[in-house]
Amino acid sequence: MNHSLLRRLTEAHGVPGQEDAVRSIVVEELKGLGDLSVDAMGNLICHIPGDGPKVMIAAHMDEIGFVVKHIEKDGFLRIHPLGGWDPRQMFSQRVIVQTESGPLAGLLVFGTKPKHMLTDAEASKKPEVDGFFVDLGLSHEEVSKKVRKGDQVTMDGRYNQIGGLASCKAMDDRAGLYVMIEAVRAMRHHKCDIYAVATVQEEIGLRGAAASGSSVQPDVVIALDITLANDIPGISEVDQVTKLGEGAAIKFLDSSLICHPKLFKHFVSIAENHGIKHQIEVLPFGGTDAGAIQRLNGGKPSITLSIPTRYVHTVNETVHPDDMDACVHLLARYLEEAHEGDYSYKV
């Protein structure tokens, strides 16, 4: 696995609607592989021409984060969440506020008394996102000169190799971008007409995918995203969804789509024929870009290829390099034979 590329992608900062830094990296990596363009929403589209069916690959650039919504009189920042935060995972974190004049380091703090001053009732109170603020260590005057409403706030999570695993904030969905980039490089030939799309605003309603899918009008849709690997203590086997190290996750369904049965079988057959380690994903909740594109223009055969990930929507999202490689291998082999797929229904 290319740790250097995954590090650059995951350490970049980009909340929904402010994905510029991530897009710059993807542009650099895809340059020379196809014709690049950016639409009005900020979706990056790499067109790799072919004379077969139009295949759209979608991986989103945005990460869950916050924007500044208010500056308190003492210089503390109040924040608005973008994406599905679990407040229990937000305690004692460091953040980066991206301002026009440069990044500012901050502390993400829950507004409560220290533990030794709490009553039992106060200690048992469920935390809410609105209870958090950011401390920049600056006066109100200094903060007001540098920070504006709408400035993005992201976790200060660095890339680490933990044993045989890789961990960072924003594996969701920089891991998907990584797979898209590496698979396009790894395919040996292709006949299909490929549109590799780095989408925006997935975490707030699959918005970029709907816009880019409408303009591309693909024949086949493949979303790349992470999925839950709940193979940790305290979670029963039935709720684990996937396991790290068990290979690429071929999605059967989530709450946004039921993957096209014939496209699903095609991916499984490729994995079996090429000896690519894989597992089947049934995700009760959550969705991907495929769910937004599937219903466009009369319906499109759609599927999601997922990277198993522990500790999703935290600063410690963690993947297994073997699973990443399996996803790259599987997608590259699919692109080489996508033109052979028949996903039509007969009457």
C-alpha positions as CSV (number, residue, x, y, z in Angstrom):
1,M,0.0,0.0,0.0
2,N,1.1,3.5,-0.7
3,H,1.2,5.0,2.8
4,S,2.6,8.3,1.5
5,L,-0.5,9.0,-0.7
6,L,-3.0,7.8,2.0
7,R,-1.2,10.1,4.5
8,R,-1.5,13.1,2.3
9,L,-5.2,12.5,1.6
10,T,-6.2,11.8,5.2
11,E,-4.3,14.7,6.8
12,A,-5.7,17.2,4.3
13,H,-8.7,19.2,5.7
14,G,-12.0,19.6,3.9
15,V,-15.5,19.8,5.4
16,P,-18.5,19.7,3.2
17,G,-18.5,22.7,0.8
18,Q,-14.8,23.4,1.5
19,E,-13.0,20.5,-0.1
20,D,-10.4,22.6,-2.0
21,A,-7.2,21.2,-0.3
22,V,-8.3,17.7,-1.0
23,R,-9.3,18.4,-4.5
24,S,-5.8,19.8,-5.2
25,I,-4.2,16.5,-4.1
26,V,-6.6,14.4,-6.3
27,V,-5.9,16.7,-9.3
28,E,-2.2,16.2,-8.8
29,E,-2.6,12.4,-8.7
30,L,-5.0,12.1,-11.6
31,K,-3.2,14.6,-13.9
32,G,-2.2,12.8,-17.1
33,L,-4.6,9.9,-16.6
34,G,-7.6,11.6,-18.1
35,D,-9.3,14.9,-19.0
36,L,-9.9,16.9,-15.8
37,S,-12.8,19.3,-15.1
38,V,-14.5,20.8,-12.0
39,D,-18.3,21.5,-12.0
40,A,-20.1,24.3,-10.3
41,M,-20.4,22.4,-7.0
42,G,-16.8,21.5,-6.9
43,N,-16.9,17.9,-8.0
44,L,-13.7,16.9,-9.7
45,I,-14.3,14.8,-12.8
46,C,-11.6,12.8,-14.5
47,H,-12.8,11.4,-17.9
48,I,-10.8,8.5,-19.3
49,P,-12.3,7.9,-22.7
50,G,-13.4,4.5,-24.0
51,D,-16.0,3.3,-26.5
52,G,-17.9,1.0,-24.1
53,P,-20.5,1.7,-21.5
54,K,-20.1,4.8,-19.4
55,V,-18.9,3.8,-15.9
56,M,-18.9,6.4,-13.1
57,I,-16.7,5.9,-10.0
58,A,-17.6,8.1,-7.1
59,A,-15.6,8.7,-3.9
60,H,-16.2,11.7,-1.7
61,M,-13.7,14.3,-0.7
62,D,-15.4,15.8,2.3
63,E,-15.0,14.8,5.9
64,I,-17.2,15.4,8.9
65,G,-16.3,18.5,10.8
66,F,-17.6,21.9,11.8
67,V,-17.9,25.6,10.8
68,V,-17.6,28.6,13.1
69,K,-21.0,30.0,13.9
70,H,-20.3,32.5,16.7
71,I,-17.4,34.2,18.5
72,E,-18.0,34.5,22.3
73,K,-17.0,37.8,24.1
74,D,-14.0,36.0,25.6
75,G,-12.8,34.7,22.2
76,F,-14.1,31.2,22.4
77,L,-15.7,29.8,19.2
78,R,-19.1,28.1,19.0
79,I,-19.4,25.6,16.2
80,H,-22.0,24.1,13.9
81,P,-21.6,20.4,13.0
82,L,-21.3,19.1,9.4
83,G,-22.0,15.4,9.3
84,G,-22.9,12.7,11.8
85,W,-21.0,13.4,15.0
86,D,-21.3,11.2,18.1
87,P,-20.7,13.7,21.0
88,R,-19.1,11.0,23.1
89,Q,-16.2,10.8,20.6
90,M,-15.6,14.6,20.7
91,F,-14.1,15.0,24.2
92,S,-10.5,16.2,24.7
93,Q,-9.6,16.7,21.1
94,R,-7.4,19.2,19.3
95,V,-8.8,20.9,16.2
96,I,-7.6,23.1,13.3
97,V,-9.5,26.2,12.4
98,Q,-8.8,27.1,8.7
99,T,-8.8,30.9,8.3
100,E,-8.1,33.1,5.4
101,S,-4.7,34.0,7.0
102,G,-3.8,30.4,7.8
103,P,-4.6,27.6,10.1
104,L,-5.0,28.1,13.9
105,A,-4.6,25.3,16.4
106,G,-7.4,25.0,19.0
107,L,-8.8,22.8,21.8
108,L,-12.2,21.3,21.5
109,V,-13.8,21.5,24.9
110,F,-17.1,20.5,26.4
111,G,-18.6,23.3,28.5
112,T,-18.9,21.7,31.9
113,K,-17.4,21.9,35.3
114,P,-14.3,19.7,36.1
115,K,-15.3,16.1,37.2
116,H,-14.4,16.7,40.8
117,M,-17.0,19.5,41.0
118,L,-19.9,17.7,39.3
119,T,-22.9,16.3,41.1
120,D,-24.1,12.8,40.2
121,A,-26.9,14.3,38.2
122,E,-24.6,16.6,36.3
123,A,-22.1,13.8,35.6
124,S,-24.8,11.6,34.1
125,K,-26.1,14.2,31.7
126,K,-25.8,13.1,28.0
127,P,-23.5,15.4,26.0
128,E,-24.8,17.3,23.1
129,V,-22.7,18.8,20.2
130,D,-24.0,22.3,21.0
131,G,-22.2,22.0,24.4
132,F,-18.7,22.1,22.8
133,F,-16.6,25.1,22.1
134,V,-13.1,25.8,20.7
135,D,-10.4,27.5,22.7
136,L,-7.8,29.2,20.5
137,G,-5.8,30.6,23.4
138,L,-6.4,34.1,22.0
139,S,-8.2,37.2,23.1
140,H,-11.5,38.2,21.6
141,E,-9.8,41.0,19.7
142,E,-7.2,38.6,18.2
143,V,-9.8,36.0,17.3
144,S,-12.1,38.6,15.7
145,K,-9.2,39.7,13.4
146,K,-8.5,36.2,12.2
147,V,-11.6,34.1,12.4
148,R,-14.9,34.5,10.4
149,K,-18.2,32.8,10.6
150,G,-18.1,29.8,8.2
151,D,-14.4,29.1,8.7
152,Q,-14.0,25.3,8.8
153,V,-13.0,23.4,11.9
154,T,-11.6,19.9,11.6
155,M,-10.0,17.4,13.9
156,D,-6.2,17.6,14.3
157,G,-5.7,13.9,13.5
158,R,-2.3,12.7,12.2
159,Y,-1.7,9.6,10.2
160,N,-0.2,6.7,12.1
161,Q,0.8,3.1,11.4
162,I,-0.5,1.2,14.4
163,G,0.9,-2.3,14.3
164,G,-0.1,-3.6,10.9
165,L,-2.9,-1.1,10.5
166,A,-3.2,2.6,9.3
167,S,-5.1,5.2,11.3
168,C,-6.1,8.8,10.8
169,K,-9.0,11.2,10.8
170,A,-10.9,11.2,7.5
171,M,-10.3,7.7,6.3
172,D,-14.0,8.4,5.5
173,D,-13.7,8.9,2.6
174,R,-10.0,9.6,1.7
175,A,-9.6,5.8,1.7
176,G,-12.1,5.7,-1.2
177,L,-10.3,8.4,-3.1
178,Y,-7.1,6.4,-2.6
179,V,-8.7,3.3,-4.1
180,M,-10.1,5.2,-7.0
181,I,-6.7,6.8,-7.8
182,E,-4.7,3.6,-7.5
183,A,-7.2,1.4,-9.4
184,V,-7.2,3.7,-12.4
185,R,-3.5,3.5,-12.4
186,A,-3.5,-0.3,-11.9
187,M,-5.9,-1.2,-14.7
188,R,-4.0,-2.7,-17.6
189,H,-6.6,-1.9,-20.3
190,H,-10.2,-0.9,-20.6
191,K,-13.0,-0.5,-23.2
192,C,-15.5,1.3,-20.9
193,D,-15.9,5.0,-20.9
194,I,-14.6,5.9,-17.4
195,Y,-15.6,8.9,-15.3
196,A,-13.7,9.0,-12.0
197,V,-15.4,11.6,-9.8
198,A,-14.2,13.0,-6.5
199,T,-17.5,14.3,-5.1
200,V,-18.4,17.0,-2.6
201,Q,-20.9,17.3,0.3
202,E,-21.5,13.6,0.7
203,E,-21.6,13.9,4.5
204,I,-24.6,16.2,4.4
205,G,-26.9,14.4,2.0
206,L,-25.0,12.9,-1.0
207,R,-25.4,16.3,-2.7
208,G,-22.3,16.3,-5.0
209,A,-23.0,12.8,-6.2
210,A,-26.5,13.8,-7.2
211,A,-25.3,16.8,-9.2
212,S,-22.3,15.0,-10.9
213,G,-24.4,11.9,-11.6
214,S,-27.0,14.0,-13.3
215,S,-24.4,15.6,-15.6
216,V,-22.4,12.5,-16.4
217,Q,-25.5,10.3,-16.9
218,P,-23.6,7.0,-16.4
219,D,-24.6,3.5,-17.5
220,V,-23.1,1.9,-14.4
221,V,-22.3,3.5,-11.0
222,I,-19.6,2.4,-8.5
223,A,-19.3,4.3,-5.2
224,L,-16.2,3.8,-3.1
225,D,-16.6,4.4,0.6
226,I,-15.7,3.0,4.0
227,T,-17.9,0.7,6.0
228,L,-18.2,-0.4,9.6
229,A,-15.7,-2.9,10.9
230,N,-17.1,-3.5,14.3
231,D,-14.8,-6.5,15.0
232,I,-14.0,-5.1,18.5
233,P,-14.8,-6.1,22.1
234,G,-18.3,-5.5,23.2
235,I,-20.0,-6.0,19.9
236,S,-21.6,-9.2,18.9
237,E,-20.6,-11.0,15.7
238,V,-24.0,-10.4,14.1
239,D,-23.4,-6.6,14.4
240,Q,-19.8,-6.6,13.2
241,V,-20.8,-5.9,9.6
242,T,-17.2,-6.5,8.3
243,K,-13.8,-7.4,9.7
244,L,-10.4,-5.9,9.2
245,G,-8.1,-8.1,7.1
246,E,-10.9,-10.1,5.5
247,G,-10.7,-8.3,2.2
248,A,-12.7,-5.8,0.1
249,A,-16.3,-5.4,1.2
250,I,-18.8,-5.9,-1.6
251,K,-21.9,-4.2,-0.5
252,F,-25.3,-5.9,-0.8
253,L,-27.3,-3.2,0.7
254,D,-27.4,-0.2,3.1
255,S,-30.1,2.2,4.0
256,S,-29.6,4.3,0.8
257,L,-29.7,1.5,-1.8
258,I,-30.0,-2.1,-2.6
259,C,-27.1,-2.8,-4.9
260,H,-28.1,-4.0,-8.4
261,P,-28.2,-7.9,-8.1
262,K,-26.5,-8.5,-11.4
263,L,-23.8,-6.0,-10.8
264,F,-23.3,-7.4,-7.3
265,K,-22.8,-10.9,-8.8
266,H,-20.4,-9.6,-11.4
267,F,-18.2,-8.1,-8.6
268,V,-18.3,-11.3,-6.6
269,S,-17.4,-13.4,-9.7
270,I,-14.4,-11.2,-10.4
271,A,-13.2,-11.5,-6.9
272,E,-13.6,-15.3,-7.0
273,N,-12.0,-15.7,-10.4
274,H,-8.9,-13.6,-9.5
275,G,-8.5,-14.9,-6.0
276,I,-9.2,-11.5,-4.4
277,K,-10.1,-11.7,-0.7
278,H,-13.5,-10.3,-0.1
279,Q,-16.5,-10.2,2.2
280,I,-20.2,-9.4,1.7
281,E,-21.5,-6.2,3.4
282,V,-25.0,-5.8,4.7
283,L,-25.1,-2.4,6.5
284,P,-28.4,-1.7,8.3
285,F,-27.8,2.1,8.5
286,G,-25.8,4.6,6.5
287,G,-25.5,5.4,2.8
288,T,-23.1,6.3,0.0
289,D,-23.0,8.3,-3.2
290,A,-24.4,5.3,-5.1
291,G,-27.7,5.9,-3.3
292,A,-28.0,9.3,-4.8
293,I,-27.0,8.4,-8.3
294,Q,-29.0,5.1,-8.5
295,R,-32.3,6.9,-8.8
296,L,-31.4,9.4,-11.5
297,N,-32.6,9.5,-15.1
298,G,-34.8,6.4,-14.8
299,G,-32.4,4.4,-12.6
300,K,-28.8,3.2,-12.9
301,P,-27.2,-0.1,-12.0
302,S,-25.3,0.8,-8.9
303,I,-23.1,-0.8,-6.3
304,T,-20.7,0.3,-3.5
305,L,-17.3,-1.2,-3.0
306,S,-16.3,-0.6,0.7
307,I,-13.2,-0.4,2.7
308,P,-13.7,-2.0,6.2
309,T,-12.9,0.6,8.8
310,R,-12.9,0.6,12.6
311,Y,-13.9,3.6,14.7
312,V,-15.9,5.3,12.0
313,H,-16.7,9.1,12.5
314,T,-13.9,9.5,15.1
315,V,-10.4,10.9,14.9
316,N,-9.1,7.3,14.9
317,E,-10.6,5.8,11.8
318,T,-8.5,2.7,11.1
319,V,-8.0,0.4,8.0
320,H,-6.0,-2.7,7.1
321,P,-3.6,-2.3,4.2
322,D,-4.5,-5.7,2.8
323,D,-8.2,-4.6,2.5
324,M,-7.1,-1.4,0.7
325,D,-5.0,-3.4,-1.8
326,A,-7.9,-5.9,-2.3
327,C,-10.3,-3.0,-3.2
328,V,-7.8,-1.5,-5.6
329,H,-7.2,-4.9,-7.3
330,L,-11.0,-5.7,-7.5
331,L,-11.9,-2.3,-9.0
332,A,-9.1,-2.4,-11.5
333,R,-10.1,-5.9,-12.7
334,Y,-13.7,-4.8,-12.9
335,L,-12.8,-1.8,-15.1
336,E,-11.0,-4.1,-17.4
337,E,-14.1,-6.1,-18.1
338,A,-16.9,-3.7,-17.3
339,H,-17.9,-3.7,-21.0
340,E,-18.8,-7.4,-20.7
341,G,-21.5,-6.8,-18.0
342,D,-25.2,-7.2,-18.9
343,Y,-27.3,-5.7,-16.1
344,S,-30.5,-5.4,-18.0
345,Y,-33.8,-7.0,-17.0
346,K,-35.7,-9.0,-19.7
347,V,-39.4,-9.0,-20.5
